[in-house]
Amino acid sequence: MTAPLRAIHVEDPITPQVRAMLEALGEDPAREGLAQTPARYAKAMRYLAGGYALDVESVLGSGVFAAEGEGAVVVRDIEFHSLCEHHLLPFYGTVHVRYLPGRRIVGLSKIARLVDLFARRLQVQERLTEQVADALVQPLEPKGVVVIAQAHGDARRAEAERRHAHARAARRARRDRSARERR
């Protein structure tokens, strides 16, 4: 008779690091609301940074074909989300890709998958556009490629809100000081 198989749970190496971070911030990672947070965060990070596990060849696969026309190929409003490599905070937006076919073309859905591949890495907007363009140049040999990203980020928004709050506080202080001077 054989013994029943037992599942072996292996903790993601990110999980204890998140526990340590929560403790360093003064939180109790064992409290009810946070007990599962380190594991959930690790799972989320594995998804958000999942682009490292992929490569251009596997994304394009058999989606490259001989070019038959000369008109521009345009894919607009490809939504993406990524993590800013400077703060590990989200940024998101849309990418627009236009290329003039040379010898080959690629299926339109593959362009969106390329954007996702590079967006799911720690990133900056400028590099994202370069990586998507470069990923199209080698297999397609186009006459030209343009990639434009329009993005918004939580790091920039937080900084702008912080500056705005300081400006409001400074204006209030000046207003309060003038009111006192009038008395």
N, C-alpha and C positions, 0 to 999 in steps of 0.2 A: 504494500500500500504506500502511496506517495503522500507526502505532506502537502497541504494546500499552499499555494503561492501567496506570498504577502507582498503588497506593493511597497516599494521603497520610496520614501519621500526625500528628495534632495533639495535642500534650500538653495535658492539662487544666491550667489555670492554678493549681490547688491543688497539683499535684505538686511544683513547685520550692519552694513554701512549706513543704511537709512535709520535703523534703530539708534545707532551711535549719534547720528546727526540730530535726531529728535531729542535725545538726552542732552546734547551740547546746546541745544536751543532752550533747554529748561523744561522740556515736556517729559511726561511719563509714558513711554511707548507701550507699557503694559495696560494702560487704562482702556476701558471698554471701547471708546471711540477711535482709538489709535492702534489697538492690538493687531489688526490685520493690515494696517496701512503700509508697513514696510514691504510686505509681500505683494500688495496691490501696486505699490509704486514700482517695485522691481519688474512686475509684469508689464506695466504701462511703459516703462523705459525700454524694455525689450521690444515692444511694438514700435514706439516712437523712433528708436534707433535701429530698426530692423533692416534698413538699407545697407548696412555693413555686411549682411549675410547674402546679399544679391550682387550680381554683376550685369553689365550691359548685355553680354551675349545671352544670358539666360532670360533676360527681359525681352529682348528682340526676338529670340528664337527663330522660327521660320516665317516671321512677319516681314521680311525684306524681299522686295520684288523688282524686276526690271522696270525701269521707267518707260512709259509710253507717250507721255505728253510733255509739254514744256511750261505749263501754267504753274503758278506758285501754289504751294500746299500750305494752308493756314489752319492752325488749331488754336482757337481762342478760349479764354476763360477756364483753363485747367486749374481747378482748385487744389491747393496744397496746404499742408501745415508742417511746421518743422520746429526744431529747437535751436535757439540762438547759441552759438558756441561760446559766447562771452559770458552769458548769465544763466544758461540752461533754462531759459524761459521761452514760452511759445511765440512763434510768429507765423503768420498765415496770410494767404492772399490768393492771387491768380497768376498764372503764367500764360503767355501767348507765344506761340512758336510759328515761324514762317520760314520756309526754305524753298529754294528753286532747285528742282530735281536735276541731278546730273545723270549718272548711270542707273541709280536705283532709287526706289521709294520705300517707305515703311507704312504699315497699317496705322491708321490714325490713333487707334486705341493704344498702340505701343508707345506713342509719344507721351500720352498721359501716364503710362506706367514708368517711363524714364524719369519724368518729373517726380513721381512718387519715390522711385529708387533713391534719387539724390536728396529729396526733401526729408527722407527718413534717416538722416544722418545729422550729426551736429553740424550746423551750417551757418553761413552768412548769405544774404540775398545775392551779392555779386558773384560768389563762387557757384551758387546754384545755377545761375544763368550760363556761366562758362561751362560747367560740367554737362548740362543738357546739350548745349551747342556742340561741344567736343564729342559727345556720345553719338551724335548724328553724323558728324563729318566723316569719321573713319569708315563706317559700313556703307554709307550712302554716296559719298563723294559728290555732294551737292555743289551747285554753282555759288551758293551763298546760304547762310543761316542767320536768322535773327531770333533771339530769345529775350523776351521782356518779362520781368517779374514786378508785380505791384503787390507790396506786402505791408502789413501792419504788425507791430510787435508789442507784447506786454512790457518788455523792458523799456522801450521808448515811451510808451504810454505812461508807465509808472514814473519815469523821469520827468516827463512833461507835467504830470499832475503834481509832482513834488515841487517843481519850479513854480507852477501856477499857485499852489497853496502858499509858498513863501512870498510871492508877489502880493497875494491878497492880504497876507498878514502884514507885510510892509506897508501897504496902502492903508490898512486899518490903523496901524501905528501912527502913520503920518496924520491921518484924519483925526485920530484921538488926540494927538499932540496939538494940532491946530485948534481943536475944540477947546482944549484946556487953555491955550494961549488967549483965546477970545474972552475967557471968563474974567 
